[in-house]
Amino acid sequence: MAIANLRFLDGQTAKVEMRGEQSTKAVRRQLGGRTTARLALMTVVVIAAVFLNAPLGIGIVSGLVLYQLVFVSTLCVS
């Protein structure tokens, strides 16, 4: 699931159109809506997994949290 999240993130960032001197606010607005939709989809999948099989859902949540921590820490280091 973390890999799917990363693939969606890469695809969304690639789709952001840079037209000349585009403001940062416009870029954030483009990414904001897409990020919200992506995170909402991931939340629905995780909640469904928790209801279907609690240990599996908790494992998915733990894996996503661990992935985000590693992802953010690598961004901070570089």
C-alpha positions in Angstrom: 0.0 0.0 0.0 2.9 2.3 0.7 4.3 1.6 -2.7 0.9 2.5 -4.3 0.9 5.7 -2.3 4.3 6.6 -3.6 3.3 5.8 -7.2 0.2 8.0 -6.9 2.4 10.8 -5.4 4.9 10.6 -8.2 2.1 10.6 -10.8 0.4 13.6 -9.2 3.6 15.6 -9.0 4.4 14.8 -12.6 1.0 16.1 -13.7 1.4 19.5 -12.2 1.9 21.9 -15.1 4.5 24.6 -14.8 3.6 27.4 -17.0 6.3 30.1 -17.1 6.5 32.0 -13.9 3.7 30.2 -12.0 3.3 31.1 -8.4 3.9 28.7 -5.6 0.3 29.2 -4.4 -1.0 27.9 -7.7 1.2 24.8 -7.6 0.2 24.2 -4.0 -3.5 24.5 -5.0 -3.0 21.9 -7.8 -1.3 19.5 -5.5 -3.6 20.1 -2.5 -6.7 18.8 -4.1 -5.0 15.7 -5.5 -3.3 15.0 -2.2 -6.5 15.2 -0.4 -8.2 12.8 -2.8 -5.3 10.4 -2.6 -5.2 10.4 1.2 -9.0 10.0 1.4 -8.8 6.9 -0.8 -6.0 5.5 1.3 -8.1 6.2 4.5 -11.1 4.4 3.0 -9.0 1.3 2.1 -7.4 1.2 5.6 -10.8 1.6 7.4 -12.2 -1.2 5.3 -9.3 -3.4 6.1 -9.7 -2.7 9.8 -13.3 -3.7 9.7 -12.7 -6.8 7.6 -9.7 -8.1 9.5 -8.6 -6.1 12.5 -5.0 -7.5 12.7 -4.5 -6.9 9.0 -5.8 -3.3 9.2 -3.6 -2.5 12.2 -0.7 -3.9 10.3 -1.5 -1.8 7.3 -1.8 1.3 9.5 1.5 0.5 11.2 3.2 0.0 7.9 2.0 3.3 6.5 3.1 5.2 9.6 6.5 3.6 9.4 6.7 4.4 5.7 5.8 8.1 6.3 8.4 8.4 9.1 11.1 7.0 6.9 10.0 9.1 3.9 10.0 12.3 5.9 13.3 11.6 7.6 15.0 11.0 4.3 13.6 14.4 3.1 15.0 16.1 6.2 18.4 14.6 5.8 18.9 15.4 2.1 
